[in-house]
Amino acid sequence: MPSALAERHLRARLNHRIQRRVGEVLERYPSPPRALAEPPEGSGLRPLPGDFGAPGVGHMLSSFSDPVGFARKRIARYGPVQWMGGFGRPIVGVSSPEAIEVVLLDRQRVFSAQNGWNFVIGPFFRGGIMLRDYDEHAYHRRILQQAFTRPRLMGYLDLTTPRIVRGIDAWRPRRDFRLYDHVKQLLLEQATVAFVGAELGPEGTRLAHAFEEAVQGGQAVFRTNVPGGVWHRGLRGRRVLEEYFRRELPGKRAGDGDDLFSVLCHAETEDGESFTDDDVVDHMIFVMMAAHDTSTIAISMLAYELARQPEWQERLRAESRALGTPILGYADLDRLPGLEMAFKETLRMHSPVVGQARETLADTDILGYYVPRGTLVMVSPHGMMRSQEYWHDPDVFDPERFDPARAEDKAHRYVWPPFGGGAHKCIGRYFGGMTVKAVLHRMLLNYRWSVPADYDLPLVIGTGPKPADGLPIRLERLTD
């Protein structure tokens, strides 16, 4: 491993330990519980319980360093709808199926995704589909949907399969193979082919670093533009990405490629709706981040669980072998039911998206709790998807809970919401699933992998919890 990468892992592990320790200390001295705001007289609404936490940072360090454990403690203390401090302001946390449904379906049009996400990641991913509301969102989604039709997905798979095959086949078995790092590099190369339509070479490293800086900027606890700080580096990452896509855009407008960049340049609905140059740049930056980062986390965490559960790894390997093809075609994606269940279970245990941000446009309520206008609301399913109230043995990796015979995910339409819901349900969810299956299928046919029984995976927050140490596994090439 390059020394610079090793040093980065060391810093990440140390930062994780420090953050967790500081969070634990702060949680020993909680601020007193109080209502977020008093409901209007005669409204019949209840005051929302919670507490701010430490001055300024609130509970952010604890929630970032241990999202599942923190969510469980908050739910036990205040219930599934409560508030806490973070980013210097009150944040309402929502973590039950019924409450999540209220926010994501937004029947009264009071939970603004644009305002919520603009506060959290707007400076870095402004203009993305997730950061738009209502009629404007519907307009952009109609155009963007053309990039994720079945024929387009088939084309992306055809474009990226050779890259996936070459990349995975070139992995060199070792006792400390950093899987997360290798998958991240693989998917960056895959995304540049399918989305950008280019072999970026050394520039790919620069763009990857820019994406990482932008993502980390959105997770900054201290949101000030101080040189060298996380927020400052995030803004720099956004500039690098914007400059690249603007430079390449005229060529894409003039060409007729099948990559996402070209598709967005030429996409037009039956009513003549199309994207401006600014729209294309904004959507490219957001989609590249969303598709690349979340899929990297999902693949890594699924592989981690299979490393810990060798019986499931062998079961899925047998399934892939029985398919009788070294690579997946589009028609093969539905012929791996075991892998599908394991993928869903991974999303339940290790959701690659931290949550869904909203901000209230008017005074409203969530399940009878009063929430005033201008309140930041976070749909946070981590605790719910690891709760005994909804799942049998929630901390156990058990893909068969998604078997139609058990169907634990069908207890409520929002008991398993890794892709969000309502108008903002993830537009790239099928592309993401396709990528995860294509990579795992090739890995299962080529390798066997494991982790030590006492290995404790350190997680830090990106778009979702991700390995701080690159996820070292023992990788062995199959010879039978």
Residue pairs with C-beta under 8 A, 6 or more apart in sequence:
1 176
1 178
1 181
1 470
5 178
5 181
5 470
9 178
9 468
9 469
9 470
12 458
12 460
12 468
12 469
13 458
13 468
13 469
15 460
15 468
16 65
16 458
16 459
16 460
16 468
17 458
19 61
19 64
19 65
19 460
20 61
20 65
20 66
22 61
23 59
23 61
23 62
23 64
23 65
23 66
24 62
26 53
26 54
26 57
26 59
26 61
26 62
27 59
27 62
27 73
30 51
30 53
31 51
31 52
31 53
31 54
31 85
32 51
33 49
33 50
33 51
33 78
34 49
34 50
34 51
35 47
35 48
35 49
36 47
36 48
36 49
36 50
36 83
36 90
36 92
36 370
36 371
36 372
36 375
37 47
37 48
37 370
37 371
37 372
38 47
38 370
39 45
39 46
39 47
39 370
40 363
40 370
43 370
44 368
45 365
45 368
45 369
45 370
46 368
46 369
46 370
47 369
47 370
48 81
48 82
48 83
48 92
48 366
48 369
48 370
48 371
49 78
49 79
49 82
49 83
50 78
50 82
50 83
50 84
50 90
50 92
50 93
51 84
51 85
52 58
52 84
52 85
52 90
53 59
53 60
53 62
53 84
53 85
53 86
54 61
54 85
56 88
57 85
57 86
57 221
57 222
58 84
58 85
58 86
58 87
58 88
58 91
59 70
59 74
59 84
59 85
59 86
60 85
60 86
60 87
60 221
61 221
62 70
63 70
63 71
63 84
63 86
64 219
64 221
64 460
64 461
65 460
67 354
67 380
67 382
67 383
67 461
67 465
68 382
68 383
68 386
70 383
71 93
71 95
71 380
71 382
71 383
71 384
71 386
72 383
72 386
72 387
74 82
74 84
74 93
74 95
74 383
75 82
75 95
75 383
75 387
80 94
80 95
80 96
80 99
80 384
81 92
81 93
81 94
81 95
81 96
81 99
81 366
81 367
81 369
82 92
82 93
83 90
83 91
83 92
83 93
83 375
84 90
84 91
84 93
85 91
87 119
87 120
87 221
87 223
87 376
88 223
89 376
90 375
90 376
91 376
91 377
91 378
92 366
92 371
92 375
92 376
92 377
92 378
93 378
93 380
94 100
94 102
94 103
94 366
94 377
94 378
94 379
94 380
95 379
95 380
95 381
95 382
95 383
95 384
96 367
96 384
97 384
97 390
97 411
97 412
97 413
97 414
97 415
98 367
98 412
98 414
99 366
99 367
100 379
100 381
100 384
100 414
100 417
100 421
101 412
101 413
101 414
101 421
102 366
102 367
103 111
103 356
103 358
103 366
103 377
103 379
104 111
104 356
104 379
104 414
104 417
104 420
104 421
104 422
104 424
105 421
105 422
106 358
106 422
106 423
108 364
109 134
109 361
110 360
110 361
110 362
110 364
111 358
111 359
111 360
111 361
111 364
111 377
112 133
112 358
112 359
112 360
112 361
113 130
113 131
113 132
113 133
113 137
113 356
113 357
113 358
113 424
114 131
114 132
114 133
114 136
114 137
115 133
115 358
115 359
115 361
116 356
116 357
116 358
116 359
116 376
116 377
116 378
117 125
117 128
117 130
117 131
117 357
118 126
118 131
119 357
119 359
119 376
120 218
120 357
121 131
121 217
121 218
122 131
123 217
123 231
123 234
123 235
123 238
124 214
124 215
124 217
124 218
124 234
124 235
124 237
124 238
125 131
125 214
125 218
125 238
125 282
125 285
125 286
125 289
126 282
127 278
127 279
127 281
127 282
127 283
127 285
127 286
128 282
128 283
128 285
128 286
128 287
128 290
129 137
129 140
129 141
129 144
129 283
129 286
129 287
129 427
130 286
130 290
130 424
131 286
132 140
134 423
137 423
137 424
138 423
139 273
140 275
140 279
140 283
141 423
141 427
142 269
142 273
143 264
143 267
143 268
143 269
143 273
143 274
143 275
144 264
144 267
144 283
144 427
145 427
146 152
146 263
146 267
146 269
147 260
147 263
147 264
147 267
148 427
148 428
148 430
148 431
150 330
152 263
153 330
153 430
153 431
153 434
154 330
155 258
156 194
156 260
156 431
156 434
157 328
157 329
157 330
157 434
157 438
159 193
159 194
159 258
159 259
160 190
160 193
160 194
160 435
160 438
161 327
161 328
161 438
163 186
163 189
163 190
163 193
164 186
164 190
164 327
164 438
164 439
164 442
165 326
165 327
165 442
167 185
167 186
167 189
167 190
168 186
168 439
168 442
168 443
168 446
169 442
169 446
171 177
171 182
171 446
171 447
171 475
173 447
173 475
173 476
173 477
174 474
174 475
175 474
176 472
176 473
176 474
177 449
177 472
177 473
177 474
177 475
178 469
178 470
178 471
178 472
179 300
179 303
179 304
179 449
179 470
179 471
179 472
179 473
179 475
180 296
180 300
180 466
180 467
180 470
180 471
181 470
181 471
183 296
183 299
183 300
183 303
183 439
184 208
184 292
184 296
185 208
186 439
187 292
187 295
187 296
187 299
187 435
187 439
188 204
188 207
188 208
188 292
189 200
189 204
190 435
191 288
191 291
191 292
192 198
192 199
192 200
192 204
192 207
193 199
193 259
194 259
194 260
195 259
195 260
195 261
195 284
195 287
195 288
195 291
196 248
196 259
196 260
196 261
196 284
196 288
197 252
197 257
197 258
197 259
197 260
197 261
197 262
198 248
198 259
200 207
203 244
206 240
207 240
207 241
207 244
209 237
210 236
210 237
210 238
210 240
210 241
211 237
211 241
211 288
211 289
211 292
211 293
212 237
212 462
213 233
213 234
213 236
213 237
214 234
214 237
214 238
214 241
214 285
214 289
215 234
215 289
215 293
215 462
215 463
216 230
216 233
216 234
216 462
217 230
217 231
217 233
217 234
217 235
217 237
217 238
218 234
219 230
219 461
219 462
220 229
220 230
220 231
220 234
222 229
222 230
222 231
223 231
224 231
225 231
225 232
225 235
226 232
238 285
241 285
241 288
242 281
242 285
245 261
245 280
245 281
245 284
245 285
246 277
246 281
248 261
249 265
249 277
249 280
249 281
252 261
252 262
252 265
252 280
253 265
253 266
255 262
256 262
256 266
260 284
260 287
261 280
261 284
264 275
264 279
264 280
264 283
264 284
265 275
265 280
266 274
267 274
267 275
268 274
275 283
287 428
289 463
290 426
290 428
290 463
291 428
291 431
291 432
291 435
293 352
293 462
293 463
294 352
294 353
294 432
294 463
294 464
295 352
295 432
295 435
295 436
296 466
297 350
297 352
297 462
297 463
297 464
297 465
297 466
298 343
298 346
298 347
298 350
298 352
298 432
298 436
299 435
299 436
299 439
299 440
300 466
300 467
300 471
301 346
301 349
301 350
301 352
302 342
302 343
302 346
302 436
302 440
303 440
303 443
303 449
303 471
303 473
304 451
304 457
304 467
304 471
304 473
305 312
305 342
305 345
305 346
305 349
305 397
306 312
306 313
306 316
306 342
306 449
307 313
307 449
307 450
307 451
307 473
308 397
308 451
309 397
310 450
312 342
312 397
312 399
313 444
313 448
313 449
315 338
316 336
316 338
316 339
316 342
316 440
316 444
317 444
317 445
317 448
319 336
319 337
319 338
319 339
320 336
320 339
320 441
320 444
320 445
321 445
323 332
323 335
323 336
323 441
325 332
326 442
326 445
327 438
327 441
327 442
328 437
328 438
328 441
330 434
333 433
333 434
333 437
334 340
336 437
336 441
338 399
339 437
339 440
339 441
340 402
340 437
341 399
341 400
341 402
341 403
342 399
343 433
343 436
343 437
343 440
344 399
344 402
344 409
344 416
345 397
345 398
345 399
345 401
345 402
347 416
347 418
348 385
348 386
348 391
348 409
348 416
348 418
349 385
349 386
349 395
349 397
350 464
350 465
351 381
351 382
351 385
351 418
351 464
351 465
352 418
352 463
352 464
353 418
353 420
353 463
353 464
354 380
354 382
354 461
354 463
354 464
354 465
355 378
355 379
355 380
355 381
355 382
356 378
356 379
356 420
356 424
357 376
357 377
357 378
357 379
358 376
358 377
358 378
358 379
359 374
359 375
359 376
359 377
360 371
360 372
360 373
360 374
360 375
360 377
361 373
362 373
363 370
363 371
363 372
363 373
364 371
364 373
365 371
366 377
371 377
379 417
379 420
381 417
381 418
384 390
384 415
385 391
385 394
385 415
385 416
385 418
386 394
386 395
387 394
388 394
390 408
390 411
390 412
390 415
391 401
391 408
392 398
392 401
392 408
400 406
401 408
401 409
402 408
402 409
408 415
409 415
409 416
413 421
414 421
419 425
419 426
419 429
420 426
426 432
443 449
445 478
446 477
446 478
447 475
447 476
447 477
447 478
448 475
448 476
448 478
449 473
449 474
449 475
449 476
450 473
450 474
451 472
451 473
451 474
457 467
457 469
457 471
458 467
458 468
458 469
459 465
459 466
459 467
459 468
460 466
460 467
460 468
